[in-house]
């Protein structure tokens, strides 16, 4: 499997005809908008999940697949003394945006308090800029990024995973524009940097969407592991004798704007699983590791608790290595512990009750769990975290 993000030159006979048609359409739309042709197109496919909903931020494996709807960013690099980015969206509901790039090489400001489509591009720009500063500090620490004209086109439904694909395409476009066509970025690095991109607009998502968009292959599903390190394995389903395996993907037409729903959906789920892990660790007197490089699980997660519990009570010092039999045994035990610990409060825990379960004050609980990302709730429902330890298609 190719470890770098693939680069194709037009015309490419191996690409599906639908891709070729999309690319021609976005090039034409770019020309109609800016009156020049783009230098390149950055593409990021959408995805659907098969097994493992909302467990990626607990570091449990997931089984998604990339699909042929995608985000395309056509880019023309500009040689300017005062570089700027101009963004045009094929959807007229999203107005054209233009912003200047900081001349001193500092990061572009992002205001997470407003619902603005260009913020998602800025998120991709930010993580790409951070990556560039690390690999070439002498070039990017004190000088601006290059300017560009960009045309964005997508057939991913609004609110249906569009933002994750947009941040991936934006990051890839930024790196390509600044490092040139001969620079290769690994799939691992692109996944790693984009997994946290949406955190900058206040969305505490996991890394499944980004891994799928980067590692997905045609006619393959993807087995994504987060422990002991990020690993994505494309695979085909077995051939049946008289039938083919097919998946029907339906658009429910339900829109979920992350800016509006993050405090009660994305962010709240992460808080619930994180606090549940801390409450279990307190109850069973085990220590959870801190992950400073990952705000999703900075204070430890349910995967950490499972490993810590087995290290203390079952004398199994090695974390779960993915063995199926061992995994089933451990997950069943975790289900039992969650039931024993939280089933008496199926209606949920107030902040005061959660603080008591963690042996901390209300102020400490608020500081440690409720201030990094915006959340809104009446009670924290830990018993829902049974879903983390069970198959949930």
SULFEN-V828097 format. One record per helix or strand of 2 or more residues. SS is the DSSP state (alpha for helix, beta for strand). FROM is the first residue (numbers start at 1). TO is the last residue. If there is no record, write none. Layout:
BEGIN
{{SS	FROM	TO} {SS	FROM	TO}}
END
This chain:
BEGIN
{{alpha	17	34} {beta	40	51} {alpha	56	58} {beta	62	78} {beta	84	89} {beta	97	100} {alpha	118	135} {alpha	137	140} {beta	147	154} {alpha	162	179} {alpha	187	194} {alpha	197	201} {alpha	208	215} {beta	221	225} {beta	231	235} {alpha	258	261} {alpha	266	283} {alpha	295	297} {alpha	302	313} {alpha	324	345} {alpha	351	357} {alpha	362	369} {alpha	382	389}}
END
